[in-house]
C-alpha cells in the first residue's frame, strides 16, 4: 500500500509545505507586518499567503478526495511546482532581492535557505508525479 501511494505521499508533503512554510515565514514582522512594506504590498502578501494555503488544500483534495487518477495527481503536483518554481525566476528581475536589508535569509553552504526549500518542495512534487506515473504505467 505504501509503495502504491509513494508518489501521492511525496506530492502531499509538497502541498503541506506549500501551505505551512510561507505562512510561517511571511506572516511576520519581516514581511506582512514590516514597516518597510506599503499597505498595498501587505495586501499582496496576505493574498499570496491565502492563495498558497487554499491551493495546497486543493492539491490534497485532488490527491485524496477523488479516486486516484493520472489527471488529478498531475494537477495536484502542478500546484506546488507552480507555487515554488517562480522562486528561481524572481531574482532575475531587476530590482528584486531574496532578502530585505536587516532581514538576512539563513544560508546553507552559501545558498539561501528559501531557495533550498523551494527546490526541495518542487523536487518532491515532481518526483512524486513521476513515480505515480510509473506505477500507473506498470498496471
C-alpha positions in Angstrom: 0.0 0.0 0.0 2.8 2.4 0.9 4.6 1.8 -2.4 1.4 2.2 -4.3 0.9 5.7 -2.7 4.6 6.8 -2.6 4.1 9.4 -5.4 0.9 10.8 -3.9 2.6 11.0 -0.5 5.5 12.9 -1.9 3.1 15.3 -3.6 1.2 15.6 -0.3 4.4 16.6 1.5 5.0 19.3 -1.1 1.4 20.5 -0.7 1.7 20.7 3.1 5.0 22.6 2.9 3.3 24.9 0.4 0.5 25.6 2.9 2.7 25.9 6.0 6.1 27.3 5.1 5.0 30.6 3.5 2.7 31.4 6.4 5.5 30.7 9.0 8.0 32.8 7.0 5.9 35.7 5.8 3.2 36.3 8.5 5.9 38.1 10.4 7.5 41.5 11.1 9.9 41.0 8.3 7.2 40.6 5.7 3.4 41.2 6.0 3.9 43.4 9.2 7.1 45.1 8.1 7.1 48.9 8.4 9.1 48.9 5.1 6.1 47.4 3.2 3.5 49.7 1.8 -0.2 48.9 2.6 -0.6 47.7 -1.0 2.4 45.4 -0.7 0.9 44.0 2.5 -2.3 43.4 0.7 -0.4 41.3 -1.9 1.4 39.5 0.8 -1.8 38.4 2.6 -3.5 37.4 -0.7 -0.4 35.4 -1.6 -0.5 33.6 1.7 -4.2 32.9 1.3 -3.6 31.6 -2.2 -0.8 29.3 -1.0 -3.0 27.7 1.7 -6.1 27.4 -0.5 -4.2 25.9 -3.5 -2.3 23.5 -1.2 -5.6 22.3 0.3 -6.9 21.9 -3.3 -3.9 19.7 -4.1 -4.6 17.5 -1.1 -8.2 17.2 -2.0 -7.3 16.2 -5.6 -4.9 13.6 -4.2 -7.1 12.0 -1.5 -10.7 13.2 -2.1 -11.0 11.8 -5.5 -10.3 8.3 -7.0 -6.6 8.2 -7.8 -6.3 9.1 -11.5 -3.4 10.4 -13.6 -5.1 13.7 -14.2 -5.9 14.5 -10.6 -2.4 13.5 -9.5 -0.9 15.7 -12.2 -3.0 18.7 -11.2 -2.1 18.2 -7.6 1.6 18.1 -8.4 1.5 21.2 -10.6 0.2 23.3 -7.7 3.4 23.2 -5.6 5.6 23.3 -8.7 3.8 26.4 -9.9 4.0 28.0 -6.5 7.7 27.4 -5.8 9.1 27.4 -9.4 8.9 31.2 -9.7 11.4 31.5 -6.7 14.1 30.8 -9.4 12.8 33.3 -11.8 12.1 36.2 -9.5 15.7 37.0 -8.7 16.4 37.5 -12.4 14.0 40.5 -12.5 15.9 43.8 -11.9 15.2 45.4 -8.5 14.2 42.1 -6.8 16.1 40.5 -3.9 15.9 37.3 -1.9 16.1 39.3 1.3 15.5 42.7 2.7 18.2 44.9 4.4 18.2 44.0 8.0 16.4 40.7 7.5 19.0 38.3 6.1 17.9 34.8 5.0 19.8 32.0 6.6 22.2 30.2 4.2 23.2 26.6 3.9 26.6 26.1 2.1 26.2 29.7 0.9 22.8 29.1 -0.7 19.8 31.0 0.7 17.6 28.6 2.7 14.4 29.8 0.9 15.8 28.7 -2.5 16.8 25.3 -1.0 13.3 24.9 0.4 11.7 25.9 -2.9 14.0 23.4 -4.7 13.2 20.6 -2.3 9.5 21.2 -2.4 9.4 21.4 -6.2 11.5 18.3 -6.5 9.3 16.4 -4.1 6.2 17.2 -6.2 8.0 16.4 -9.5 9.4 13.1 -8.2 6.0 12.2 -6.7 4.3 12.9 -10.0 6.9 10.9 -11.9 6.7 7.9 -9.5 2.9 7.9 -9.6 3.0 7.9 -13.4 5.5 5.0 -13.5 3.3 3.0 -11.1 0.3 3.6 -13.3 2.2 2.6 -16.4 3.1 -0.8 -14.8 -0.5 -1.6 -14.0 
